[in-house]
């Protein structure tokens, strides 16, 4: 992204980057939120679109209260209650078809590369969706 914004001596062909980050709870977002806030500030061309998902959301009255507060903050164009970022955090597991489909439709076919780093079970669910949408899927294993 720094290259695409002209902050490097090296050029970039990057047109858009979609970043998906899944965590079970809000505390797992804390260690990385400072960097994401910095990227939001540096992204003057709208190159980065973040999708943050809190997959271990609680249910019940407390969760409903938190969700209402988040909706009010978003409506007032305030930062997200969970991460402090401008980008809204999705609560619950992502619907990959509905999240990746529009990206493939806008930028495809064959023009979208997905770089995945995470658990093998999630990769096994996402890879066929990507391939079905004409996106290449590259997995980093650690």
RAVEN-V694828 format. One record per helix or strand of 3 or more residues. SS is the DSSP state (@ for helix, = for strand). FROM is the first residue (numbers start at 0). LEN is the number of residues. If there is no record, write none. Layout:
[[SS,FROM,LEN] [SS,FROM,LEN]]
This chain:
[[=,16,7] [@,25,17] [=,47,7] [@,60,15] [=,88,3] [@,95,12] [=,112,5] [@,119,13] [=,135,5]]
